[in-house]
């Protein structure tokens, strides 16, 4: 089963919680804090595996979740970091962030690895909060939440040569004749419903050929299965137009030249990437009666610079010359430029505000924001000292100052996530 686009949810592990602990040893008064830090949560990576050719493994596994780090312990024992999860993907996988549509990376090289969800940092134990003024702090951090997001994986086949043409033009028969590919072949349109890859081995030279299902007029708008398959031609270095000059259907005005023109239009309208690609024309089914006459009429209409190779995939007439010419052309054509591969970094045009403040219908001041939410979750609200520590965080972030600008007065209610408290000077 060919599966070339999937949306998956990735959830990295939370960091382990820090520990509150104090030294309790005989003859040691006021031993001080010795709570250890929590371990980091497990991150999630994508890694290219050249043995894969489809994204079908994700059909029944749309949610990937890593584990949290181990909690810290007393005696300054830090929790263990969680092991990362490595998910295998085929070469040619384009990774996008679902919410923003930003391209994270284009994974094409075997072993290439991309971080898509970073595990949360482990929370600090109370030993980290000891100061000259506070020798026995009861402040501790919970683990940082791991990153969670939806990402889109889109597979674009990596092939040297792509076969383009109308349904039943002879593409599948050609690739089965010159390579080890075994596509379904029958004498009716739309026999091929999924792309097929085949390796053409010429001894010292070899290349990969992709048989793309037949295109129809309007494919660039999604007609038929246009959008699903045109993308697989984008990365090919050389496009071979397969045109049927052997079949004459009674009652139908079938013109090989018009089909060639329409396929070119569909390619150019779908993407500008096709404009600079080298194109070769294959006139197929030359073993059928009347093919020679139709071939001459077809060639007379084509521009002189277009190379035409008459073949019969059934009798193998002309296939050897075609393969050697394609190999020579590939030696002359430069490798395509793929999206620059980077580590996991998403550029955001406008930096998000650390927090926002608004009043609800009851007059409560509601403070929200990703950064603030993370600080709130990591702060353990189980003691007056912990609450004072969180107050210092609010001051440092500018929340208190912003509330005053909004006109808050002592006694007004402030809500952060599910916690409400009265504002005091």
C-alpha positions as CSV (number, residue, x, y, z in Angstrom):
1,X,0.0,0.0,0.0
2,X,1.4,3.4,-1.0
3,X,0.9,6.1,1.6
4,X,2.4,9.5,0.9
5,X,0.8,12.0,3.2
6,X,-0.1,11.8,6.9
7,X,-0.7,14.1,9.9
8,X,0.6,12.9,13.2
9,X,0.7,14.2,16.8
10,X,4.0,14.1,18.6
11,X,4.2,14.6,22.4
12,X,7.6,14.8,24.0
13,X,8.0,13.6,27.6
14,X,7.7,16.0,30.5
15,X,10.7,16.7,32.7
16,X,10.9,14.9,36.0
17,X,10.0,16.8,39.2
18,X,12.7,18.2,41.5
19,X,12.8,16.9,45.0
20,X,12.5,18.6,48.4
21,X,14.9,17.0,50.9
22,X,17.2,18.0,53.8
23,X,20.2,16.3,55.2
24,X,19.4,14.4,58.4
25,X,22.6,13.0,59.8
26,X,23.6,12.3,63.4
27,X,25.6,15.1,64.9
28,X,24.9,17.4,61.9
29,X,22.6,20.3,62.8
30,X,20.8,22.2,60.0
31,X,22.3,19.9,57.3
32,X,20.8,21.9,54.6
33,X,18.8,21.0,51.4
34,X,19.9,18.1,49.2
35,X,16.9,17.6,46.9
36,X,18.1,16.4,43.4
37,X,16.9,17.6,40.0
38,X,14.5,15.7,37.8
39,X,15.6,14.2,34.6
40,X,14.8,15.6,31.2
41,X,11.8,14.2,29.3
42,X,12.2,12.1,26.2
43,X,12.5,14.0,22.9
44,X,11.1,12.7,19.5
45,X,13.2,12.5,16.4
46,X,12.5,11.6,12.8
47,X,15.3,9.6,11.0
48,X,15.6,8.7,7.4
49,X,15.7,5.0,6.6
50,X,16.5,4.2,2.9
51,X,14.8,0.8,3.2
52,X,11.4,2.5,3.5
53,X,9.4,3.7,0.4
54,X,6.0,4.7,2.0
55,X,4.5,6.3,5.1
56,X,2.1,3.4,5.6
57,X,3.5,2.7,9.0
58,X,1.7,5.8,10.3
59,X,-1.7,4.7,9.0
60,X,-2.6,3.2,12.4
61,X,-0.2,5.1,14.5
62,X,-1.1,8.8,14.4
63,X,0.0,9.6,18.0
64,X,3.6,9.3,19.2
65,X,4.3,10.0,22.8
66,X,7.5,9.9,24.7
67,X,8.0,9.3,28.5
68,X,8.8,11.7,31.2
69,X,12.1,12.0,33.0
70,X,12.7,10.3,36.4
71,X,11.9,12.5,39.5
72,X,14.8,13.7,41.6
73,X,15.5,12.2,45.0
74,X,17.2,13.1,48.3
75,X,21.0,13.0,48.9
76,X,21.4,15.1,45.7
77,X,20.4,12.2,43.5
78,X,19.3,13.6,40.1
79,X,16.6,11.7,38.1
80,X,17.6,9.9,34.9
81,X,16.9,11.5,31.5
82,X,14.3,9.6,29.4
83,X,15.5,7.9,26.3
84,X,14.5,9.7,23.0
85,X,12.1,8.1,20.5
86,X,13.4,7.8,17.0
87,X,10.8,7.4,14.3
88,X,11.9,6.1,10.9
89,X,10.7,7.8,7.7
90,X,11.5,7.2,4.0
91,X,13.9,9.4,2.1
92,X,12.1,12.3,0.4
93,X,9.9,13.1,3.4
94,X,8.9,16.8,3.7
95,X,8.1,17.7,7.3
96,X,5.7,20.6,8.0
97,X,4.3,22.2,11.1
98,X,0.5,21.7,10.9
99,X,-0.5,24.9,12.7
100,X,1.8,27.4,10.9
101,X,2.5,25.4,7.7
102,X,6.2,26.1,8.2
103,X,8.6,23.6,6.6
104,X,10.8,22.1,9.3
105,X,13.0,20.1,7.0
106,X,13.3,18.1,3.8
107,X,14.7,14.7,4.8
108,X,16.6,13.0,1.9
109,X,19.8,11.5,3.2
110,X,20.0,8.1,4.9
111,X,20.5,8.5,8.7
112,X,19.6,12.2,8.7
113,X,17.8,13.0,11.9
114,X,15.4,15.8,12.8
115,X,14.2,16.9,16.3
116,X,10.5,17.5,16.0
117,X,9.5,17.6,19.7
118,X,11.9,18.5,22.5
119,X,11.5,16.9,25.9
120,X,10.8,19.0,28.9
121,X,13.7,20.1,31.2
122,X,13.8,18.4,34.6
123,X,12.6,20.5,37.5
124,X,15.2,21.8,39.9
125,X,15.4,20.4,43.4
126,X,15.4,22.6,46.5
127,X,19.2,22.4,46.8
128,X,19.3,24.7,43.7
129,X,17.4,27.4,45.6
130,X,19.7,27.8,48.7
131,X,21.0,31.3,49.1
132,X,22.9,33.2,51.8
133,X,19.5,34.5,53.1
134,X,17.6,31.2,52.8
135,X,19.6,28.2,54.0
136,X,16.6,25.8,54.0
137,X,14.4,26.6,51.0
138,X,11.2,24.8,50.5
139,X,10.9,25.8,46.9
140,X,11.1,23.2,44.2
141,X,10.2,23.0,40.5
142,X,7.9,20.5,38.7
143,X,9.3,19.2,35.4
144,X,8.8,21.4,32.3
145,X,6.1,20.2,29.9
146,X,7.4,18.5,26.8
147,X,6.5,20.0,23.4
148,X,3.3,18.7,21.8
149,X,2.2,19.5,18.2
150,X,0.7,18.2,15.0
151,X,3.1,17.8,12.1
152,X,2.4,16.8,8.5
153,X,4.7,14.3,6.7
154,X,4.5,14.5,2.9
155,X,6.5,12.0,0.8
156,X,7.8,13.1,-2.6
157,X,9.6,10.3,-4.4
158,X,13.3,10.6,-5.1
159,X,13.8,9.4,-8.6
160,X,16.1,10.4,-11.5
161,X,13.5,9.9,-14.2
162,X,9.7,10.5,-14.0
163,X,7.2,9.1,-16.6
164,X,4.4,11.5,-17.4
165,X,1.5,10.9,-19.7
166,X,-2.2,10.3,-20.1
167,X,-3.8,7.1,-18.7
168,X,-3.0,4.0,-20.6
169,X,-0.2,5.6,-22.6
170,X,2.1,2.7,-21.9
171,X,4.1,4.0,-18.9
172,X,3.7,0.9,-16.7
173,X,4.5,-1.4,-19.6
174,X,7.7,0.6,-20.2
175,X,9.0,0.6,-16.6
176,X,8.2,-3.1,-16.3
177,X,10.1,-3.8,-19.5
178,X,13.3,-2.0,-18.6
179,X,13.5,-2.5,-14.8
180,X,12.5,-4.9,-12.1
181,X,9.3,-3.0,-11.3
182,X,6.1,-5.1,-11.5
183,X,3.2,-2.6,-11.8
184,X,-0.4,-3.7,-12.6
185,X,-0.9,-3.6,-16.3
186,X,-4.2,-3.8,-18.2
187,X,-5.8,-2.4,-21.3
188,X,-7.9,0.3,-19.7
189,X,-7.3,3.8,-18.3
190,X,-6.2,4.3,-14.6
191,X,-4.7,0.9,-14.2
192,X,-2.0,2.4,-12.1
193,X,-3.3,4.1,-9.0
194,X,0.0,4.4,-7.1
195,X,3.5,5.5,-8.2
196,X,6.0,2.7,-8.9
197,X,9.8,2.8,-8.7
198,X,12.1,0.8,-10.8
199,X,15.9,0.6,-11.1
200,X,17.2,0.6,-14.6
201,X,20.6,-1.2,-14.6
202,X,22.9,-0.6,-17.6
203,X,26.0,-2.2,-16.1
204,X,28.3,0.8,-15.4
205,X,25.3,3.1,-15.4
206,X,22.0,2.9,-13.5
207,X,19.2,5.2,-12.5
208,X,15.8,5.2,-10.8
209,X,12.7,5.6,-12.8
210,X,9.2,6.5,-11.4
211,X,6.0,5.5,-13.1
212,X,3.4,8.2,-12.1
213,X,-0.3,7.4,-12.6
214,X,-1.9,8.9,-15.6
215,X,-2.7,12.6,-15.6
216,X,-5.8,14.2,-17.1
217,X,-6.7,17.8,-18.1
218,X,-7.2,19.9,-14.9
219,X,-4.7,17.8,-12.9
220,X,-3.1,20.9,-11.5
221,X,-6.4,21.8,-9.9
222,X,-6.8,18.4,-8.4
223,X,-8.8,16.7,-11.1
224,X,-8.5,13.0,-11.0
225,X,-5.7,12.4,-8.6
226,X,-3.6,15.3,-9.9
227,X,-2.4,16.9,-6.7
228,X,-1.6,13.4,-5.2
229,X,0.8,12.5,-8.0
230,X,2.1,15.7,-9.6
231,X,4.2,16.3,-6.5
232,X,6.1,13.0,-7.2
233,X,7.4,14.4,-10.5
234,X,8.7,17.6,-8.9
235,X,12.0,16.0,-7.7
236,X,12.8,14.1,-10.8
237,X,15.8,15.4,-12.8
238,X,14.4,14.4,-16.1
239,X,10.8,14.0,-17.3
240,X,9.8,11.5,-20.0
241,X,6.5,12.2,-21.7
242,X,5.0,8.9,-22.9
243,X,2.6,9.4,-25.7
244,X,0.6,6.6,-27.3
245,X,0.9,6.8,-31.1
246,X,-0.1,3.2,-31.7
247,X,-3.7,3.1,-30.5
248,X,-6.5,4.4,-32.7
249,X,-9.8,4.4,-30.9
250,X,-12.8,4.3,-33.3
251,X,-15.1,7.3,-32.8
252,X,-12.5,9.3,-30.8
253,X,-10.4,12.1,-32.1
254,X,-7.2,11.2,-30.3
255,X,-4.3,13.5,-31.1
256,X,-0.9,12.6,-29.5
257,X,0.3,16.2,-30.0
258,X,-2.7,17.7,-28.1
259,X,-2.1,15.2,-25.3
260,X,1.6,16.2,-25.1
261,X,0.6,19.9,-25.0
262,X,-2.0,19.4,-22.3
263,X,0.5,17.4,-20.1
264,X,3.0,20.2,-20.4
265,X,0.4,22.8,-19.4
266,X,-0.6,20.7,-16.4
267,X,3.0,20.5,-15.2
268,X,3.7,24.2,-15.6
269,X,0.5,25.3,-14.0
270,X,1.1,23.0,-11.0
271,X,4.6,24.2,-10.2
272,X,7.3,26.5,-11.6
273,X,9.8,23.7,-10.7
274,X,8.9,22.0,-14.0
275,X,9.8,24.9,-16.2
276,X,13.5,24.3,-16.2
277,X,13.5,20.5,-16.3
278,X,14.7,18.6,-19.4
279,X,11.9,16.8,-21.2
280,X,12.1,13.8,-23.5
281,X,9.3,12.3,-25.5
282,X,8.7,8.6,-25.9
283,X,6.3,7.5,-28.7
284,X,4.9,4.2,-27.4
285,X,3.2,1.1,-28.9
286,X,5.1,1.3,-32.2
287,X,4.4,-2.4,-32.8
288,X,0.7,-1.6,-33.6
289,X,-0.5,-1.0,-37.1
290,X,-0.6,2.6,-38.3
291,X,1.9,3.7,-35.6
292,X,4.5,4.8,-38.1
293,X,2.1,7.2,-39.9
294,X,0.8,8.7,-36.7
295,X,4.4,9.1,-35.4
296,X,5.4,11.1,-38.5
297,X,2.3,13.4,-38.1
298,X,3.2,13.8,-34.4
299,X,6.9,14.7,-35.0
300,X,5.9,17.2,-37.6
301,X,4.0,19.2,-35.0
302,X,6.7,19.1,-32.3
303,X,9.4,21.7,-31.9
304,X,12.6,20.6,-33.6
305,X,14.6,20.6,-30.3
306,X,12.4,18.0,-28.7
307,X,13.9,14.5,-28.6
308,X,11.6,11.7,-29.7
309,X,12.2,8.0,-29.1
310,X,9.9,5.6,-30.8
311,X,9.6,2.3,-28.8
312,X,7.6,-0.8,-28.2
313,X,7.8,-1.9,-24.6
314,X,6.3,-5.3,-25.6
315,X,8.9,-6.2,-28.3
316,X,11.6,-4.0,-26.6
317,X,12.1,-2.1,-29.9
318,X,14.0,1.1,-29.1
319,X,14.1,0.6,-25.3
320,X,17.9,0.0,-25.1
321,X,18.7,3.2,-27.0
322,X,16.2,5.1,-24.9
323,X,17.8,3.9,-21.6
324,X,21.4,4.7,-22.7
325,X,20.3,8.2,-23.8
326,X,18.5,8.9,-20.5
327,X,21.7,7.8,-18.6
328,X,23.8,10.1,-20.7
329,X,21.5,13.0,-20.1
330,X,21.5,12.4,-16.3
331,X,25.2,12.7,-16.3
332,X,24.9,16.2,-17.8
333,X,22.0,17.4,-15.6
334,X,22.9,18.8,-12.3
335,X,21.4,17.4,-9.1
336,X,18.2,19.2,-8.1
337,X,18.4,21.7,-5.2
338,X,16.5,20.5,-2.2
339,X,15.2,22.6,0.7
340,X,18.1,23.5,2.9
341,X,18.4,20.9,5.7
342,X,18.6,22.5,9.2
343,X,18.2,21.5,12.8
344,X,14.7,21.9,14.3
345,X,14.3,25.7,14.1
346,X,11.0,27.3,13.1
347,X,11.2,31.0,12.2
348,X,8.2,32.9,13.6
349,X,7.6,36.3,12.0
350,X,6.2,38.0,15.1
351,X,7.5,36.9,18.4
352,X,4.7,35.8,20.7
353,X,4.0,37.9,23.7
354,X,5.0,36.2,27.0
355,X,1.5,36.9,28.4
356,X,-1.8,38.7,27.7
357,X,-4.3,40.2,30.1
358,X,-8.0,40.6,29.7
359,X,-11.1,40.9,32.0
360,X,-13.9,38.4,31.8
361,X,-17.6,39.1,32.3
362,X,-17.2,38.8,36.1
363,X,-14.5,41.4,36.2
364,X,-11.7,38.9,36.9
365,X,-8.3,39.8,35.5
366,X,-7.3,36.7,33.4
367,X,-3.6,36.3,32.6
368,X,-2.7,33.9,29.8
369,X,0.3,33.0,27.7
370,X,2.5,30.0,26.8
371,X,5.5,31.2,28.7
372,X,3.5,32.1,31.8
373,X,1.6,28.8,31.6
374,X,4.9,26.9,31.6
375,X,6.2,28.9,34.6
376,X,2.9,28.2,36.4
377,X,3.0,24.4,35.8
378,X,6.6,24.2,36.9
379,X,6.0,26.1,40.1
380,X,4.7,23.9,42.9
381,X,2.1,25.9,44.8
382,X,2.2,23.9,48.1
383,X,3.7,26.4,50.5
384,X,3.8,30.2,51.3
385,X,7.4,30.2,50.2
386,X,6.5,28.6,46.9
387,X,3.8,31.3,46.3
388,X,6.3,34.0,47.1
389,X,8.7,32.5,44.6
390,X,6.0,32.5,41.9
391,X,5.3,36.2,42.8
392,X,8.9,37.0,42.1
393,X,8.5,35.3,38.7
394,X,5.5,37.4,37.9
395,X,7.4,40.6,38.9
396,X,10.4,39.6,36.7
397,X,8.1,38.8,33.7
398,X,6.4,42.2,34.1
399,X,2.9,40.8,34.9
400,X,2.4,42.8,38.1
401,X,3.4,46.0,36.3
402,X,1.0,45.2,33.4
403,X,-1.8,44.5,35.8
404,X,-1.4,47.9,37.4
405,X,-1.5,49.5,34.0
406,X,-4.8,47.8,33.4
407,X,-6.1,49.5,36.5
408,X,-6.2,46.6,38.9
409,X,-6.9,47.5,42.6
410,X,-6.1,45.7,45.8
411,X,-8.8,43.0,46.4
412,X,-9.5,42.4,42.7
413,X,-9.4,38.8,41.5
414,X,-6.6,37.5,39.3
415,X,-6.9,34.1,37.5
416,X,-4.0,32.2,36.0
417,X,-5.1,28.8,34.5
418,X,-7.2,27.3,37.3
419,X,-5.9,29.3,40.2
420,X,-7.5,32.5,41.5
421,X,-6.1,34.9,44.0
422,X,-6.7,38.4,45.4
423,X,-4.4,41.1,44.2
424,X,-2.5,42.9,47.0
425,X,0.2,45.6,46.9
